[in-house]
Amino acid sequence: MMSNSHNERLEVFKAILDKVNGINAKTQRERLKQALIRLGNVTTFEAMRFLDIYYCPSRKQELIEEGFDIALTWQHVETESGEIHRVGNYVLKGLPVGGVK
């Protein structure tokens, strides 16, 4: 499922967060994995704000170690206060050989 609308993305994030609870690394990694598979990309801003992932680079690295091919690009995102921030954008390039666990 590829989704470009902000509201559609928020719905996907909410559904994932509702389904995969917890704050440990495993559950945070699972939320990031599901979001990448469903949306194709997730910014670090979205991961922190909407998926309750505290340190995105570690979760990304863990997924790479599981065989996911994830590229990092950069985006400029405007926050609610009107400030512009440069944030990482994780783009799913490929799934692990043999499928997703």
Long-range contacts (C-beta under 8 A, 24 or more apart in sequence): 1-38, 1-39, 2-39, 2-40, 3-38, 3-39, 9-39, 9-46, 10-50, 12-38, 12-39, 13-46, 13-50, 13-51, 14-50, 16-51, 17-50, 17-51, 17-52, 23-52, 23-54, 25-58, 25-59, 25-62, 28-52, 28-53, 28-54, 28-59, 29-59, 29-62, 29-63, 32-56, 32-59, 32-60, 32-63, 32-90, 33-63, 33-68, 33-100, 36-63, 36-68, 36-70, 36-90, 36-92, 37-92, 37-95, 37-100, 40-91, 40-92, 41-89, 41-90, 41-91, 41-92, 42-89, 42-90, 43-75, 43-77, 43-87, 43-88, 43-89, 43-90, 44-87, 44-88, 44-89, 44-90, 45-77, 45-79, 45-85, 45-87, 47-90, 56-88, 56-90, 57-88, 60-90, 66-96, 66-101, 67-95, 67-96, 67-97, 67-98, 68-92, 68-94, 68-95, 68-96, 69-93, 69-94, 69-95
